[in-house]
Amino acid sequence: MKGEHTTAIEDEKKNGQNNYDAASITVLKGLEAVRRRPAMYIGDVGPRGLHHLVYEVVDNSIDEAMAGFCTSIKVEINQDSSIMVTDDGRGIPVDMHPTQKKSALEVVMTMLHAGGKFDHASYKVSGGLHGVGVSVVNALAEWCWVEVSRDGGVYRQEYVRGISKGDVKKVGLCKDTGTKTYFMADKEVFSRVEYKFDILASRMRELAFLNKGLKIILIDHRVDKKLEFCYKGGLLAFVEYLNENKNVLYNKPVYFQREREGVDVEIAIQYNDTYVENLFTYVNNINTIEGGTHLTGFRTALTRSINNYITKNNLVKNGDASVIGDDSREGLTAVISIKVPEPQFEGQTKTKLGNSEVKGIVETITNEYLAEIFEENPSVARKISEKVISAARSREAARKAKELTRRKTALDNAALPGKLADCSMTDPESCEIYIVEGDSAGGSAKQGRDRRYQAILPLKGKILNVEKARIDKILSNDEIRALITALGTGIGADSFDPTQLRYNKVIIMTDADIDGAHIRTLILTFFFRYMKELFEQGRIYIAQPPLYRVQKGKSEQYAYSDEERERIATQFGRENITIQRYKGLGEMNPEQLWRTTMDPETRTLLQVSLEDAAAADHLFTILMGDAVEPRRDFIQENARYVRNLDV
């Protein structure tokens, strides 16, 4: 079984495909229009697009690692927010390109769709198959220079906004190989050049998990911070990281890897005692958040394999509900990583795999391995089966409760929860809902709102912690049931439909104290576990009510931070001023709440996004799970960042 798997590097060496030179660089067309329409190439010119520049450069190094020629990557954020990425791969070719009559390095850096990834001679598989990556980074950089070490020499070329300043020059000698890319994102393109260390760290950690043994170092010279990622266990380590603070059903994750018909399939699986599925899929290191044929093949095989084992061993009693796909994935943590020579991506964000042949390949390999593993490890198989059977029983018990929260085909006001103060407009794109803590704040919000497009749903007390509850218990909770019904999306794989969301914005508005923060986290945990698509669509927001009212005579201003309070106090002269600290939304009258927190012209909303779902899962488990020690460690590590502690 082990001998059947052949790595990309072994294939290349066997076939004599180690000759990576200028002839390997295929040119499709020149670099045009990138600066005029950057969002077409990097998504947007906000924080996401800015960080995408770093990912594109790193992806070139990752491709070298997947081909077996790179063992270490270093990413540095410099004091001036410039970026340097260094690897020990083969180095971009610097000899003359056979058709372009210029250095291959210049071709790669200045021409769109130029790279060594189109003919499969230099790279068997690649994450950057569109070939636009590093040239787009160069085009959107105020300045950039690349230093290549190969063939005993060090070569360098500099660029300004994508245009070379001169020919490639030999600047030294070397014994090693590699590529160093140094660039400054252009402030004419990006309004703010401010990299977030945690966002970059999440992606670097993910890449290190997906590329077994690869060392990735991230350094932030702005704050003297450094992290090093290297996981010899690969996907095994990834699943263990995801389950780190959960109670697992068996100690070592199930793991298998095999290549078939040119597609490399690598999967790690481990169940825990929670009630949600936590599954991540990747194609050539790209996170396929919309799934695709590889996910379909895996899910089909998983359900079939478990059902076969249950039937073969007579584990289901008469009267038990039959096991379906949802049951087989309750408490499942899994990572699926496949390598495909010619991936076809579909979906809204081009992160859904469409290759039809991949479904059968993944399904066959998963069936074969799970049958073998279940046979050789009966204790593991039995624990998984018991978990799945219990899930089926619970699903049947939850069926009636779920019907109460499922959106009716023709929804009218009678079907909505009585505590909801709905808006008069019916177009979801024009409407927003405030989820408010408590009846007091709910009353102020209902009086202060714009009734045309703002709905108010007050929740009583702290909702159920869904991290520790099964779906039947969740759906028996009055506050959660009211929330689901008000939103209109339904819940559960068989009925959740984000297109049925009744509001464009879902805004969480809680008190600025410890209880408010806890309630906010409980609501976010529910959304993350059962309505994650709302994060991905940018629908979830957190209201930012003021912390202080600073008054002098008839003049008043509101402060949203300690720093702003001090600035206003200084502006007022600091004499005869009154400072009121708001601990609850109910302390504000309706007019104040509208003016400070609900008026689109003056309010501040914090949009909640998931830059990395794996890191978010890890954090929610720490904050809301059963394990006390990780939560204590998290509080101790982050206590220095706390402001406005309510004591």
N, C-alpha and C positions, 0 to 999 in steps of 0.2 A: 504494500500500500504506500509506504514512504517513497519507494523508488519510482512510483508513477508520477510524482510531482517534480517538475523541472522548472527552475527559476528562469527569469528573463535573461539574466547575465549568462547562465550556462548555455542557453539556446544561442545567444549571440556569439559566444566564444566558439561553440561547436561549429557554427556556420561561418566563422571567419568574419563576423560583422563588427569587429572592434576598430575599424578604420574610420574614425570620426574626423573628417577634414572638410575643406571648403566645398567639395563636391556634394557633401551631405546636406547642404543648406538649399532648400527648395524655395523659390520666390514665386508668389502668386500675383501680387500687385503692390504698388508703392504706398507709402504712408500719406494719407490724405484725410482731411476733415476731422481729425481726432480732436484738435484743439477747439474747433468750432462747435462740435457736438460731443463733448467728452462723456456725457451720460450714456450714449449709445454703446460705449466700450467698457465703462467701469460702473454702470448702474446709476450713479448720481455724483454730485460734486460736494456732498456733505461728508460727515464722518465715515460713513460706510465706504464711499468711493475712495476716500483718502487712505483708509487702511487696506483697501483692495490693491493699491499700488504696491504695498509691501508684499502681499500675498503673491502677486504676479511674478515678482523677482524671485521670491523663495520657491515658487513652483518650478522654475527652471532648475534650481538646485535639487529639488525633490525628484525631478525627472532623471537627473544624473544618479541619484540614490537608487531609484527603482531599476535603473539599468545596471546597477552594481558598481558604479565608479565613484560614489561620494559617500563618505562616512560621517562628515561633520559639517554643520551649517551654523554660522554665527550671524545674528541680527542685532544691530546696534542702533539705538535712538540717541543721537548726539545732542549736545546742549542747545544747538540752534534748530533742533527738530529736523535736521537732515537725517537720512537713513543710510546705513552701510550694511550690505549683505555679502558675506564671504563664505565660499565653500571650497572643498578640496576635490572637486570633480575633475574632469578632463580639461576644462578650460574651453571657452568658446573658440572655434577655429579663427585664426588671424591671417591665413594665406589668402591669395587672390581668388575670388569667386569666379568659376569658369565662364559664366555668362554676364555677370554684372560688372566685371572689370574693376572691382574694388574689394577691399578686405572683407572677408566673410563676417568679421565682427561688425563692421559698419553696416553691412546688409541686414544683419540680425537686429541691430539697434535702431535703424532708421527707416526700415521698410516693413509695412504691414504685411502680415501673412508670410513672413520669412522665418524659417526655422528648420530644425532637423527632425521634425515630427510628422512629416507628411508621407514619407516613403517607407517607414518602418525599418530602414536599414540602421539608423543611428539609435532609435528608440522603438522598442517593441510596443510599449504602451506609454501613455503620457497623460498628465492631468491638463496640460495646456495645449490641447489638440487644435485650437482655433488659430494658434500661431500669432496672436495679436499682443500677447502679454508684455514683454519687455520693451518692445518698440512703442507701445502706448504709454508705458511709464516714462520713457524717455521724452515723448512728445509733450507730456503733461508736467515735466520737471523744468524748473527754472534753469537748473544746470545739472549735469550728470557726467560722471566719468567712469569708465570701466577699465579694470586692470586684469589682464589675463596672464596666468603662468602656465606655460606649456612648451614642450620641445626645447627645454633648457633656457628659455628666455622669458623676460617679463615685458609685456606689451601693453600700451595704454592709448586710449582715445578719449577725447573730451567732447561734450555736446552742450549746446544751448537751445532749450526748447525744441529738442529733437533733431537739430541740425549739427553735423559734426564741425568742429572748429579747425580740423586739420586731419592729416592722414594718421593711421595707426603708427605709433613710434615704439621702438624697442628701448626700454628705459633701464634694463638690468638683466642679470642672470639669475637662474634659480635651478633647484633640483626637484622641487615639488610641482604639482599642477593645481589649478583651481581658477576661480573667477571671483573678483571683488567688484561689486556694483555700489556706487556712492551717488546719491541724488538728493535734491531738494525739491519737494513738491511746489508747484508754481502758485504763488499767492494771487496771480491774475485769474487762476482757474478755481482755486479753493479759497473760500472766504476765511476759513480758519485752518491753519496747519497745526493741529494739536492731536498727537497720537495718544491713545489710551493704552497704557501698559497691559492692563488686564485683558483687553480685547485681543491684542497681539499674542499674549501668553496663552489664551484659550486655543487659538488656532495652531500655535507652535506645539502645544501639548498634544492636540489632536493628531497632527502630522507625525509626531514622534511615536504615538501609539500605533499608527497605521503603517509605519515603516520600521519594523523590528530592528533594534540595535542602532538606529541612526541617532546621532547626538545633535541636538539643537540647543544652542545657547542664545538667550535673549538678555540683552544688557540695556539698561536705561541710564545713560550718563547724566540725565537731568536731575535724578534723585539718587544716584549711586545704588541702583537695584539690579540684581542679576538672578536669573533662573536658568537651570540646566535641565533639559528633558532627554531621557534616554531609557527606553523600555525594552529590555531583552525579551520580555514575554509577549510583546506586541499586543494582539487583540486580547489575549488572556489577561494581560495587565490592564487593558482598557476596561474590560468587564469588571475586574476586581475593583478598579477605581470607581466605577459607577455604583457598585454595590458596597462600597467601603463602609458605610454607616447603616446598612440594612442587615436584617437577619436572613442569611442565605439558607437554602434547604439542604445544600451539600457543599463541601469545602472547595473543591477545585472545579472551575468552569469546564463544561464540555467544549472541546475544540477540535476542529478538523480543517484540512486544507487539501485541495486537489485541483489539478488542471485538466481540463477536457475541452477538446476542439478549440484550443488557443485561448480559452477563458479560464483564468485562475480564480478559484473560489476559496475564500477563507472566512470561517465563521466561528464565533465563540458564544456560548450560551450558559447562563446560570439563572436559576429561579430564586426568588426571595419570598418573604411572607407578606409582601404588600399586595395591593389589589389592582395595580395598573401595569400596563405594558410599557417598557422602556427600550425601544429598539432604534438603532442607528444604522443607516446603510450608506455605503460609499462605493463610487465607481472611479477607479484611477485616482483615489484620494479626494475626489469631489464629493461633498456631502449631498446626497440625493434626498433632500428633505421632502420631496413629493413622492418618493418611492419609485415604483416602476416594476419592470418584469422580474428583476432579481428578487425584490421583496415578495411579489406574488408567488414565485416559485418556492421561496423559503416557507412562507406561511402555509401553503398547500401541503408541503411535505411534512411540516411540523405537526399539523393537525392529524394527518393520515397516520404518521408514525405512532403518535400517542394513542390514537384510537385503536390501532392494530394491537398495541401492547395491552391496552385495557381489555379488549375483547379476548385476546389469546389467554389472558390470565384470569378471566371471569371476575373482574374487579367492580363491575357495575351491578347493583342490585335491581330487582324488579321494581318498577315505579320511578326509578331515577331518570332525570332528564338526560337526553342524549347529548353528548359532547359536541360543541361546535367550535369554530375558529376562535371566537372571543374567549371561550373558556380555556383553550390551550395556551393563551398568551397572558392570562392573569398572573402577575408577579414575575413575568419574564423580563430579563435583561439580556439583550443580545446585540452583537455588532456583526454586520455583514460587510465584508470588503471584497470587491471583485475587481479584476483587471481585465479590460476588454480592449482589443486593438483598435476597433472602430466603433466607439460608443455613439449612440444616437439619442440626444437629449430632447425631451418634450416638456410640456407644461408651461405655466405662466412664467416661472423663473428659470426655465431651461434646466431644471434639476430633477427631472423624472426620466428614468432610463426607458427607452422604447424598443431596444433590440429584442425581437420576438424569440430568437433562438436561446437567449439567456435564461428565460423562464424554465425551459425543460432541462437545461444543464444544471441549474441550481437545485431544481426539484429532485432530479435523479441523484445527485451527489448527497444532498441532505437526507433523502430516504435511505440510501445505502449506509451512510455513517451512523445515523440515529438507530437503525435496526441493529447494527453491530455493537454500538455503545450500550444500548438498552440490554442486549443479550449478555454483555460482559460485565455490566454494572447494575445488577437487579435492584440494589438498594436505591440508587439514583433514579432509576426508572419508576420504582414504586412511589417514591416521594413526589416526583413530578405528576404521576398519575393521580395520586390522592389530592394534590393541589387542584388539578384540573377538574376532577369529579366534584370537589367541594365548590368550585367556581360555577359549575353547571347547576348545582342545587341552589346556590345563591341567586343565580340569574333567573331561575324560575320564580323564586320568591320575590324578586324585584320587578317582575314583569308588570304587575298591576300598578305598582308605585310609579313605574316609568310611564305608563299610559297617562297618568295624571299630569305629567309635565311635558308630554309630547305636544308640539304645536299642531293645532287642528288645521284642516285644510282651509276653512274659512274662519279665521280668528276674529272674534268680536270682543267688545269690551267685557262682556260677561265672563269670558274665559280668562281674563287677566286677573292677577291677584288684587284683592280689595285695597291693599295698602299702597298700590302703585298709583301715583298721580301722573297719568299719561299726558302726552302733548297732543295738540289738536292736528298738527300736520301728520300726514301718513307716509310721505316719501322718506324711506330710511336714510338716504344720503343727506337729508336736511335736519335730521333729528339726533338728539343725544340724550343719554340717560345718566343721572347721577345716582350712584349707590352710596347712600348716606348712613352714617352711624347714628342710630338712636332716633326716637320720636321727636325730641326737642330740636335737634338740628334739622330733622326732616321737616318739621313744621316751618322753621325759618326758610328752608330751601324752597318749600312749596309756595310760600308767600312771595319770596324774592325772585323767583325764576321768571323767564319769559315762557309763558304757557304755550306759545305757538310751537316751539321746537325743543323745549327742555322737559324731560320726564324725571320724576323723583321717585326712587324706591328706597324707603327707610328700612334698615335691617335692625332687628332687635337683638342687642347683645352680641356675643361672639358666635359666629357660625361654627359648624362642626369642622374639626380638623380632618380633612379628607385624606391626609397622608396616612392616617391610622384607621380608616374605615372602608368597609366594602360597599359596593354600589347600592345594595338594598337599604343599608343604614343611611347612606347619603341621601337617597331619594325619599326617605321618611322624615327628613329634617325640613321643617316648615320654611325656614329662611332660604335654604338652598332651592327648595321647590319653587318658591316665589321668584327667586332670581332667574332660574331656568325658564320659567313660564314667561316672565317679563321680557327676556331677551328673544325668545321665540325660536331658538336654534334646535331645541331638543337636546338630548344627551345620549351618549352611547354610540358605538360604531354603527348600529343599525338605524339610528334616527338623528344623529347630530348632523346638521346641515348649516354651515356658516353663511351660506347665501341667504338664509332666512332671518338673519339678524335684523331686528327691528330698528336699530339705531346705528348711525355712522360712528359715533364715539361712545365708549363705555367708560365713564369717569368715576373712579373711586374717591370718595371725599370723607375722610375721617378726622378725628381730633388730632391735634399736634401734641399728643402725649404718648406714654408707653402703651396704654390700652388701645389707642387709635392705631399705633404702629402694629400691634399684634393683630387687630382686626384686619388691617390692610394686608398683612402677610397671609392671613387665613384665606381671604378672598383671592389673592394672587395665586396661592397654592391650588385652589379649586380650579381657577382658569387654566393654570399650567398643566394640571393633570387631566382635565376633561374637555378643555376648549383651547388647546394650544394654538390652533389655527388663527384665533383672534389676535394673538401676539404677532404672528407672522404677517398678518394683514395690517398691523399697525392700528388696531381698534381700541387697545387698552390704554387708559391714561390715569394719572394720579393728580388730583387737584392740589394746588399749593396755596392753602389759606395763609393769611399773614400771622406772624408770631406776636407782633406788637402793634399797638396804636400809640403814636407819639402825638401829644396834643399840647398846644400853647395858645391859651385864649380860645378863639373860635377857629384857629387853624389846626388841622390835623393831617397826619400822613401815616401810612401803614408801612411796616418794615417786615420783610420776609426772612431776615437773618440778623444775627447780632451785629454784623458789620454795617448793615443798612440802618439798623437802629442807632448806632453810634454816629453815623454820617448825618442822619436827620436831626439827632439831638444837637450836634455841633452847628448845623445849619440854623436851628431855632435859637441858638445861643446858650443852651443848657440851663437857663434860669427860668423859674416858674413854668417848668414843663411837667406834664404828667405822662408816665409811660405805663400802659396797660399790657400785661402779658396774657395773651389768649391761650387758654388750655383746651377749650372746647368750642366747637362751632356754634353751640347754643348760646354762647356769650355774646354773639353778634346778632343785631336785629336784622330783619330781612333785607333792608336797604344796604346795610354794610356788607352782608354776605354776598349780595349781588354785585356790588361795586368792586369788591376785593377778589372774589373767588369764582364768580359765575358769568360775569359780563365778558363776552369774547373780545371786546375792545381793550380790556384792562387786565384780564386774568392771566395767570401763568399755568400751563398744563405740562406735566412731565409725561412724555410718551414712553411706554414701557416696551422695550424691544428685547429679543433674545439673540444676541450676537453669537452665543454658543449654547445650544440646548443641553449638551452634556454637562457643562459647568453649572448651568442653571439647575439641572436635576440634582447635582451634587450639593448645591447650596440649599435647595428646598428640603432635601433629606436631612441636612445638618440642623436646619432651623425648626423643622416640624416633625422629624422622626422620633423614634423611641430612644436612640442612643444619647445619653446625657454628656459624656465626656467630649465628643466632637463639638457639641454646642457650647460647652464651657470654654473650650480652646478658642473657638471662633469669637466669642464675646471678649475674651482676654486680648486676642490679637487685634481686634477692631475697636476696642474701647477708647483708644486715643483719638479716634475720628468722630466721636459722639459730640453733638452740639445740642444745646437747649434741653438737657436732661431734666425730666419732670420729677423732681424730688422735693 
